[in-house]
């Protein structure tokens, strides 16, 4: 089972929350683990630091820019509204 880190960049999370709203930035370990896989959990899987649910194209654009400016990797996922 992959190890889920509890180390979340709180400053970055707060900056993203200012864009998408705090309710759309998910930091708990279970949600991050769920959003990091499909049906199978790979033992060496990389677990998401944050799950972000932007509600508009503008929020997506601003979030992507923020992540890029901070040297962070973005992995888009649109398979489920619950992930």
C-alpha positions in Angstrom: 0.0 0.0 0.0 1.4 3.4 -0.9 2.4 5.7 2.0 0.3 8.9 2.2 2.4 11.8 3.4 0.8 14.3 5.7 3.2 17.0 4.6 1.0 19.6 2.7 2.4 22.9 1.7 -0.1 25.0 3.7 0.9 28.3 2.0 0.3 26.9 -1.4 -3.0 25.3 -0.2 -4.1 28.7 1.1 -3.2 30.4 -2.2 -5.2 27.8 -4.1 -8.1 28.2 -1.7 -8.1 31.9 -2.4 -8.7 31.1 -6.1 -11.2 28.1 -5.9 -12.6 28.5 -2.3 -11.5 26.5 0.7 -14.2 23.9 0.2 -12.6 23.0 -3.2 -9.1 22.2 -1.8 -9.1 18.8 -0.2 -6.2 17.9 2.0 -7.3 14.8 4.0 -5.3 11.6 3.3 -8.2 9.4 2.3 -9.4 11.8 -0.4 -5.9 12.3 -1.7 -5.3 8.5 -1.9 -8.6 8.0 -3.7 -7.9 10.8 -6.2 -4.4 9.3 -6.9 -5.6 6.0 -8.3 -8.3 4.3 -10.3 -9.3 0.7 -9.6 -5.9 -0.5 -8.6 -3.5 0.9 -6.0 0.1 0.5 -7.1 2.5 -0.1 -4.2 4.8 2.6 -5.4 2.1 5.1 -6.3 2.7 8.8 -5.9 -0.1 10.2 -3.7 -1.4 13.7 -4.5 -0.4 16.5 -2.1 -3.7 18.2 -2.7 -7.0 17.6 -4.5 -8.3 20.8 -6.1 -11.8 21.1 -7.6 -12.0 24.3 -9.7 -15.5 25.3 -10.7 -14.7 27.4 -13.8 -12.2 27.8 -16.6 -10.8 30.9 -14.9 -10.2 29.0 -11.7 -8.4 26.2 -13.7 -6.2 28.8 -15.5 -5.3 30.7 -12.3 -4.6 27.4 -10.4 -2.4 26.0 -13.2 -0.5 29.3 -13.4 0.1 29.3 -9.6 1.3 25.7 -9.6 3.6 26.4 -12.6 5.1 29.5 -10.9 5.8 27.4 -7.8 7.4 24.6 -9.7 4.6 22.1 -8.8 3.4 19.2 -10.9 -0.2 19.1 -12.0 -2.0 15.8 -12.8 -5.4 16.5 -14.1 -8.2 14.0 -13.3 -11.8 14.3 -14.5 -13.0 10.7 -14.1 -15.2 11.3 -11.1 -16.9 14.1 -9.3 -16.2 12.2 -6.1 -12.4 12.1 -6.5 
